[in-house]
Amino acid sequence: MCVTAPTTGAIASGPITKYAGGYESHNALKLALMIGIACGCIAFTIPQTTNFYIFILDLWIYLFFGGLLVPLITGVYL
């Protein structure tokens, strides 16, 4: 199930970045920072989870945000 997360994040990255103003706007950096902080908060909770279903949900969200960040940061770098 978690295999779908990075692909879904990469596909969702385009419309979300476009809504924020595109890769060249200052809002793109703010969006990347917020997503990165959310990703870190989720990553902090993953090892502390004892429920299997919450673990899978946390892992999916973590991988989704990672898939969302890669095209966003690549666009900002370019």
MOPAC internal coordinates of N, CA, C and O (Angstrom, degrees):
PM7 1SCF
backbone

  N    0.0000 0     0.00 0     0.00 0    0    0    0
  C    1.4460 1     0.00 0     0.00 0    1    0    0
  C    1.5281 1   111.62 1     0.00 0    2    1    0
  O    1.2310 1   119.98 1   142.67 1    3    2    1
  N    1.3131 1   117.65 1   -37.33 1    3    2    1
  C    1.4594 1   120.63 1  -177.65 1    5    3    2
  C    1.5148 1   112.92 1   -73.01 1    6    5    3
  O    1.2310 1   119.94 1   172.12 1    7    6    5
  N    1.3283 1   117.72 1    -7.88 1    7    6    5
  C    1.4623 1   121.20 1   178.43 1    9    7    6
  C    1.5278 1   110.14 1   -66.50 1   10    9    7
  O    1.2310 1   119.80 1   152.35 1   11   10    9
  N    1.3148 1   117.99 1   -27.65 1   11   10    9
  C    1.4624 1   121.24 1  -177.42 1   13   11   10
  C    1.5278 1   113.07 1   -77.02 1   14   13   11
  O    1.2310 1   119.70 1   162.89 1   15   14   13
  N    1.3055 1   118.17 1   -17.11 1   15   14   13
  C    1.4675 1   121.17 1  -172.34 1   17   15   14
  C    1.5305 1   113.89 1   -65.05 1   18   17   15
  O    1.2310 1   118.56 1   127.59 1   19   18   17
  N    1.3323 1   120.36 1   -52.41 1   19   18   17
  C    1.4700 1   118.10 1  -178.42 1   21   19   18
  C    1.5244 1   113.40 1   -64.16 1   22   21   19
  O    1.2310 1   120.36 1   143.12 1   23   22   21
  N    1.3231 1   116.92 1   -36.88 1   23   22   21
  C    1.4616 1   120.10 1   178.57 1   25   23   22
  C    1.5215 1   110.71 1   -65.74 1   26   25   23
  O    1.2310 1   120.60 1   136.20 1   27   26   25
  N    1.3181 1   116.45 1   -43.80 1   27   26   25
  C    1.4567 1   120.60 1   178.00 1   29   27   26
  C    1.5229 1   111.01 1   -63.34 1   30   29   27
  O    1.2310 1   120.34 1   140.04 1   31   30   29
  N    1.3232 1   116.96 1   -39.96 1   31   30   29
  C    1.4590 1   120.85 1   177.62 1   33   31   30
  C    1.5131 1   112.40 1   -64.01 1   34   33   31
  O    1.2310 1   120.56 1   138.88 1   35   34   33
  N    1.3333 1   116.54 1   -41.12 1   35   34   33
  C    1.4596 1   120.20 1   179.34 1   37   35   34
  C    1.5228 1   111.48 1   -66.67 1   38   37   35
  O    1.2310 1   120.45 1   142.17 1   39   38   37
  N    1.3197 1   116.75 1   -37.83 1   39   38   37
  C    1.4686 1   120.24 1   178.18 1   41   39   38
  C    1.5295 1   110.71 1   -69.47 1   42   41   39
  O    1.2310 1   120.46 1   141.02 1   43   42   41
  N    1.3280 1   116.72 1   -38.98 1   43   42   41
  C    1.4719 1   120.81 1  -179.02 1   45   43   42
  C    1.5203 1   111.98 1   -75.11 1   46   45   43
  O    1.2310 1   119.69 1   164.35 1   47   46   45
  N    1.3202 1   118.19 1   -15.65 1   47   46   45
  C    1.4576 1   121.21 1  -176.76 1   49   47   46
  C    1.5263 1   112.77 1   -63.71 1   50   49   47
  O    1.2310 1   120.29 1   140.83 1   51   50   49
  N    1.3176 1   117.05 1   -39.17 1   51   50   49
  C    1.4698 1   120.35 1  -178.51 1   53   51   50
  C    1.5160 1   113.41 1   -61.18 1   54   53   51
  O    1.2310 1   119.39 1   123.50 1   55   54   53
  N    1.3364 1   118.76 1   -56.50 1   55   54   53
  C    1.4635 1   118.90 1   179.78 1   57   55   54
  C    1.5274 1   113.79 1   -64.05 1   58   57   55
  O    1.2310 1   120.20 1   144.67 1   59   58   57
  N    1.3289 1   117.23 1   -35.33 1   59   58   57
  C    1.4646 1   119.28 1   179.92 1   61   59   58
  C    1.5298 1   110.40 1   -67.88 1   62   61   59
  O    1.2310 1   120.25 1   138.25 1   63   62   61
  N    1.3210 1   117.12 1   -41.75 1   63   62   61
  C    1.4617 1   120.63 1   178.30 1   65   63   62
  C    1.5190 1   110.89 1   -67.80 1   66   65   63
  O    1.2310 1   120.23 1   141.26 1   67   66   65
  N    1.3089 1   117.16 1   -38.74 1   67   66   65
  C    1.4592 1   120.45 1   177.64 1   69   67   66
  C    1.5191 1   110.86 1   -63.22 1   70   69   67
  O    1.2310 1   120.18 1   140.79 1   71   70   69
  N    1.3238 1   117.26 1   -39.21 1   71   70   69
  C    1.4630 1   121.39 1   178.01 1   73   71   70
  C    1.5293 1   110.90 1   -65.15 1   74   73   71
  O    1.2310 1   120.49 1   146.67 1   75   74   73
  N    1.3346 1   116.67 1   -33.33 1   75   74   73
  C    1.4644 1   120.83 1  -179.68 1   77   75   74
  C    1.5279 1   112.13 1   -78.14 1   78   77   75
  O    1.2310 1   119.53 1   171.12 1   79   78   77
  N    1.3265 1   118.50 1    -8.88 1   79   78   77
  C    1.4518 1   120.64 1   177.10 1   81   79   78
  C    1.5127 1   114.13 1   119.28 1   82   81   79
  O    1.2310 1   119.62 1  -176.24 1   83   82   81
  N    1.3051 1   118.33 1     3.76 1   83   82   81
  C    1.4562 1   121.07 1   178.93 1   85   83   82
  C    1.5162 1   111.96 1    94.27 1   86   85   83
  O    1.2310 1   121.61 1    -6.71 1   87   86   85
  N    1.3331 1   114.53 1   173.29 1   87   86   85
  C    1.4557 1   120.67 1  -176.04 1   89   87   86
  C    1.5249 1   113.02 1   -69.83 1   90   89   87
  O    1.2310 1   120.14 1   154.21 1   91   90   89
  N    1.3221 1   117.33 1   -25.79 1   91   90   89
  C    1.4585 1   120.39 1  -174.29 1   93   91   90
  C    1.5251 1   113.62 1   -89.87 1   94   93   91
  O    1.2310 1   119.58 1   177.03 1   95   94   93
  N    1.3064 1   118.40 1    -2.97 1   95   94   93
  C    1.4618 1   119.90 1  -179.29 1   97   95   94
  C    1.5246 1   110.57 1   -86.99 1   98   97   95
  O    1.2310 1   121.33 1   -19.87 1   99   98   97
  N    1.3158 1   115.07 1   160.13 1   99   98   97
  C    1.4638 1   120.13 1   176.87 1  101   99   98
  C    1.5328 1   111.11 1   -70.54 1  102  101   99
  O    1.2310 1   120.74 1   158.41 1  103  102  101
  N    1.3108 1   116.19 1   -21.59 1  103  102  101
  C    1.4610 1   119.71 1   178.13 1  105  103  102
  C    1.5307 1   111.74 1   -67.09 1  106  105  103
  O    1.2310 1   120.07 1   154.70 1  107  106  105
  N    1.3226 1   117.48 1   -25.30 1  107  106  105
  C    1.4633 1   120.39 1   178.84 1  109  107  106
  C    1.5267 1   110.55 1   -65.46 1  110  109  107
  O    1.2310 1   120.44 1   140.25 1  111  110  109
  N    1.3290 1   116.76 1   -39.75 1  111  110  109
  C    1.4613 1   119.82 1   177.67 1  113  111  110
  C    1.5249 1   111.16 1   -68.04 1  114  113  111
  O    1.2310 1   120.38 1   141.10 1  115  114  113
  N    1.3187 1   116.87 1   -38.90 1  115  114  113
  C    1.4633 1   120.40 1   177.43 1  117  115  114
  C    1.5259 1   110.69 1   -65.36 1  118  117  115
  O    1.2310 1   120.80 1   139.77 1  119  118  117
  N    1.3284 1   116.08 1   -40.23 1  119  118  117
  C    1.4630 1   120.64 1   177.48 1  121  119  118
  C    1.5243 1   110.68 1   -63.64 1  122  121  119
  O    1.2310 1   120.36 1   136.84 1  123  122  121
  N    1.3334 1   116.92 1   -43.16 1  123  122  121
  C    1.4575 1   120.45 1   178.93 1  125  123  122
  C    1.5243 1   111.00 1   -63.61 1  126  125  123
  O    1.2310 1   120.12 1   141.47 1  127  126  125
  N    1.3103 1   117.37 1   -38.53 1  127  126  125
  C    1.4612 1   120.77 1   178.08 1  129  127  126
  C    1.5218 1   111.05 1   -65.36 1  130  129  127
  O    1.2310 1   120.20 1   135.79 1  131  130  129
  N    1.3292 1   117.22 1   -44.21 1  131  130  129
  C    1.4713 1   120.06 1   179.57 1  133  131  130
  C    1.5241 1   111.32 1   -64.66 1  134  133  131
  O    1.2310 1   120.28 1   138.72 1  135  134  133
  N    1.3229 1   117.07 1   -41.28 1  135  134  133
  C    1.4656 1   120.17 1   178.91 1  137  135  134
  C    1.5246 1   109.87 1   -66.65 1  138  137  135
  O    1.2310 1   120.22 1   139.95 1  139  138  137
  N    1.3262 1   117.19 1   -40.05 1  139  138  137
  C    1.4525 1   120.80 1   178.42 1  141  139  138
  C    1.5269 1   112.48 1   -63.87 1  142  141  139
  O    1.2310 1   120.10 1   140.16 1  143  142  141
  N    1.3287 1   117.42 1   -39.84 1  143  142  141
  C    1.4588 1   120.78 1   177.42 1  145  143  142
  C    1.5297 1   110.35 1   -66.75 1  146  145  143
  O    1.2310 1   120.50 1   137.68 1  147  146  145
  N    1.3312 1   116.65 1   -42.32 1  147  146  145
  C    1.4703 1   119.90 1   177.29 1  149  147  146
  C    1.5201 1   110.75 1   -62.78 1  150  149  147
  O    1.2310 1   120.56 1   140.91 1  151  150  149
  N    1.3217 1   116.54 1   -39.09 1  151  150  149
  C    1.4628 1   121.41 1   178.41 1  153  151  150
  C    1.5253 1   110.39 1   -64.19 1  154  153  151
  O    1.2310 1   120.13 1   139.14 1  155  154  153
  N    1.3103 1   117.35 1   -40.86 1  155  154  153
  C    1.4574 1   121.02 1   177.70 1  157  155  154
  C    1.5159 1   112.48 1   -66.01 1  158  157  155
  O    1.2310 1   120.31 1   141.09 1  159  158  157
  N    1.3257 1   117.02 1   -38.91 1  159  158  157
  C    1.4690 1   120.22 1   177.82 1  161  159  158
  C    1.5192 1   111.28 1   -65.01 1  162  161  159
  O    1.2310 1   120.52 1   139.07 1  163  162  161
  N    1.3203 1   116.61 1   -40.93 1  163  162  161
  C    1.4655 1   120.14 1   177.36 1  165  163  162
  C    1.5255 1   110.17 1   -66.62 1  166  165  163
  O    1.2310 1   120.30 1   138.97 1  167  166  165
  N    1.3417 1   117.03 1   -41.03 1  167  166  165
  C    1.4656 1   120.37 1  -179.46 1  169  167  166
  C    1.5239 1   111.03 1   -64.08 1  170  169  167
  O    1.2310 1   120.05 1   148.92 1  171  170  169
  N    1.3070 1   117.52 1   -31.08 1  171  170  169
  C    1.4616 1   121.23 1   178.67 1  173  171  170
  C    1.5227 1   111.76 1   -68.18 1  174  173  171
  O    1.2310 1   119.99 1   147.88 1  175  174  173
  N    1.3345 1   117.62 1   -32.12 1  175  174  173
  C    1.4643 1   120.66 1  -176.37 1  177  175  174
  C    1.5304 1   113.25 1   -86.59 1  178  177  175
  O    1.2310 1   119.60 1   161.69 1  179  178  177
  N    1.3290 1   118.36 1   -18.31 1  179  178  177
  C    1.4648 1   120.39 1  -174.93 1  181  179  178
  C    1.5334 1   112.84 1   -60.67 1  182  181  179
  O    1.2310 1   118.14 1   131.24 1  183  182  181
  N    1.3324 1   121.14 1   -48.76 1  183  182  181
  C    1.4666 1   118.79 1  -177.82 1  185  183  182
  C    1.5337 1   113.80 1   -70.12 1  186  185  183
  O    1.2310 1   120.11 1   162.36 1  187  186  185
  N    1.3135 1   117.40 1   -17.64 1  187  186  185
  C    1.4594 1   120.60 1  -176.93 1  189  187  186
  C    1.5238 1   112.95 1   -91.33 1  190  189  187
  O    1.2310 1   120.08 1   178.33 1  191  190  189
  N    1.3086 1   117.45 1    -1.67 1  191  190  189
  C    1.4588 1   121.75 1  -177.63 1  193  191  190
  C    1.5214 1   110.66 1   -84.01 1  194  193  191
  O    1.2310 1   120.96 1   -43.82 1  195  194  193
  N    1.3368 1   115.76 1   136.18 1  195  194  193
  C    1.4609 1   120.54 1   176.77 1  197  195  194
  C    1.5286 1   112.04 1  -107.80 1  198  197  195
  O    1.2310 1   119.84 1   161.65 1  199  198  197
  N    1.3239 1   117.91 1   -18.35 1  199  198  197
  C    1.4622 1   121.84 1   178.62 1  201  199  198
  C    1.5293 1   108.65 1   -84.50 1  202  201  199
  O    1.2310 1   120.33 1   -51.91 1  203  202  201
  N    1.3204 1   116.98 1   128.09 1  203  202  201
  C    1.4590 1   121.87 1  -176.77 1  205  203  202
  C    1.5236 1   112.08 1   -62.73 1  206  205  203
  O    1.2310 1   119.50 1   137.64 1  207  206  205
  N    1.3201 1   118.57 1   -42.36 1  207  206  205
  C    1.4639 1   121.84 1  -176.41 1  209  207  206
  C    1.5309 1   111.55 1   -69.77 1  210  209  207
  O    1.2310 1   120.26 1   143.59 1  211  210  209
  N    1.3104 1   117.11 1   -36.41 1  211  210  209
  C    1.4666 1   119.73 1   175.96 1  213  211  210
  C    1.5285 1   109.89 1   -69.40 1  214  213  211
  O    1.2310 1   120.77 1   144.25 1  215  214  213
  N    1.3289 1   116.13 1   -35.75 1  215  214  213
  C    1.4676 1   120.16 1   175.83 1  217  215  214
  C    1.5250 1   110.64 1   -60.82 1  218  217  215
  O    1.2310 1   120.20 1   133.42 1  219  218  217
  N    1.3193 1   117.22 1   -46.58 1  219  218  217
  C    1.4707 1   120.89 1   179.76 1  221  219  218
  C    1.5278 1   110.53 1   -63.78 1  222  221  219
  O    1.2310 1   120.15 1   138.46 1  223  222  221
  N    1.3315 1   117.33 1   -41.54 1  223  222  221
  C    1.4679 1   120.77 1   178.12 1  225  223  222
  C    1.5243 1   110.77 1   -63.39 1  226  225  223
  O    1.2310 1   119.97 1   134.15 1  227  226  225
  N    1.3324 1   117.65 1   -45.85 1  227  226  225
  C    1.4605 1   120.78 1   178.26 1  229  227  226
  C    1.5311 1   111.18 1   -61.73 1  230  229  227
  O    1.2310 1   120.40 1   137.73 1  231  230  229
  N    1.3211 1   116.83 1   -42.27 1  231  230  229
  C    1.4576 1   120.78 1   179.50 1  233  231  230
  C    1.5257 1   110.92 1   -64.45 1  234  233  231
  O    1.2310 1   120.21 1   139.98 1  235  234  233
  N    1.3320 1   117.21 1   -40.02 1  235  234  233
  C    1.4644 1   120.55 1   179.16 1  237  235  234
  C    1.5308 1   109.98 1   -64.16 1  238  237  235
  O    1.2310 1   120.32 1   134.69 1  239  238  237
  N    1.3188 1   117.00 1   -45.31 1  239  238  237
  C    1.4684 1   120.41 1   179.78 1  241  239  238
  C    1.5267 1   110.55 1   -63.37 1  242  241  239
  O    1.2310 1   120.56 1   138.44 1  243  242  241
  N    1.3345 1   116.53 1   -41.56 1  243  242  241
  C    1.4647 1   120.85 1   178.71 1  245  243  242
  C    1.5306 1   111.06 1   -60.87 1  246  245  243
  O    1.2310 1   120.16 1   132.85 1  247  246  245
  N    1.3148 1   117.30 1   -47.15 1  247  246  245
  C    1.4576 1   120.71 1   179.37 1  249  247  246
  C    1.5294 1   112.06 1   -68.79 1  250  249  247
  O    1.2310 1   120.09 1   146.69 1  251  250  249
  N    1.3310 1   117.42 1   -33.31 1  251  250  249
  C    1.4622 1   121.19 1   176.55 1  253  251  250
  C    1.5254 1   110.23 1   -63.32 1  254  253  251
  O    1.2310 1   120.17 1   132.37 1  255  254  253
  N    1.3249 1   117.28 1   -47.63 1  255  254  253
  C    1.4611 1   120.33 1   179.11 1  257  255  254
  C    1.5286 1   111.35 1   -64.37 1  258  257  255
  O    1.2310 1   120.15 1   143.94 1  259  258  257
  N    1.3308 1   117.32 1   -36.06 1  259  258  257
  C    1.4634 1   120.02 1   175.67 1  261  259  258
  C    1.5167 1   111.81 1   -64.06 1  262  261  259
  O    1.2310 1   120.69 1   137.50 1  263  262  261
  N    1.3265 1   116.29 1   -42.50 1  263  262  261
  C    1.4546 1   120.39 1   176.36 1  265  263  262
  C    1.5146 1   112.66 1   -66.60 1  266  265  263
  O    1.2310 1   120.57 1   151.86 1  267  266  265
  N    1.3110 1   116.52 1   -28.14 1  267  266  265
  C    1.4606 1   121.77 1   177.26 1  269  267  266
  C    1.5248 1   110.97 1   -74.10 1  270  269  267
  O    1.2310 1   120.52 1   143.92 1  271  270  269
  N    1.3182 1   116.60 1   -36.08 1  271  270  269
  C    1.4612 1   120.69 1  -176.21 1  273  271  270
  C    1.5258 1   113.88 1   -74.49 1  274  273  271
  O    1.2310 1   119.84 1   144.86 1  275  274  273
  N    1.3190 1   117.92 1   -35.14 1  275  274  273
  C    1.4695 1   120.17 1  -173.69 1  277  275  274
  C    1.5341 1   112.18 1   -59.18 1  278  277  275
  O    1.2310 1   118.38 1   127.55 1  279  278  277
  N    1.3420 1   120.68 1   -52.45 1  279  278  277
  C    1.4729 1   117.86 1   178.42 1  281  279  278
  C    1.5227 1   113.21 1   -67.58 1  282  281  279
  O    1.2310 1   120.45 1   147.39 1  283  282  281
  N    1.3227 1   116.74 1   -32.61 1  283  282  281
  C    1.4645 1   120.42 1  -179.81 1  285  283  282
  C    1.5196 1   110.49 1   -64.59 1  286  285  283
  O    1.2310 1   119.99 1   130.56 1  287  286  285
  N    1.3230 1   117.62 1   -49.44 1  287  286  285
  C    1.4648 1   121.27 1  -179.32 1  289  287  286
  C    1.5292 1   110.87 1   -68.71 1  290  289  287
  O    1.2310 1   120.04 1   143.79 1  291  290  289
  N    1.3286 1   117.52 1   -36.21 1  291  290  289
  C    1.4618 1   120.03 1   177.08 1  293  291  290
  C    1.5202 1   111.00 1   -63.07 1  294  293  291
  O    1.2310 1   120.51 1   138.13 1  295  294  293
  N    1.3287 1   116.63 1   -41.87 1  295  294  293
  C    1.4619 1   120.02 1   177.16 1  297  295  294
  C    1.5142 1   112.83 1   -64.50 1  298  297  295
  O    1.2310 1   120.32 1   142.07 1  299  298  297
  N    1.3134 1   117.00 1   -37.93 1  299  298  297
  C    1.4677 1   120.71 1   178.43 1  301  299  298
  C    1.5282 1   110.12 1   -67.68 1  302  301  299
  O    1.2310 1   120.06 1   138.98 1  303  302  301
  N    1.3244 1   117.49 1   -41.02 1  303  302  301
  C    1.4632 1   120.95 1   178.53 1  305  303  302
  C    1.5237 1   111.93 1   -61.77 1  306  305  303
  O    1.2310 1   120.78 1   139.12 1  307  306  305
  N    1.3242 1   116.11 1   -40.88 1  307  306  305
  C    1.4563 1   118.76 1  -177.88 1  309  307  306
  C    1.5109 1   110.74 1   -71.90 1  310  309  307
  O    1.2310 1   120.10 1   180.00 1  311  310  309

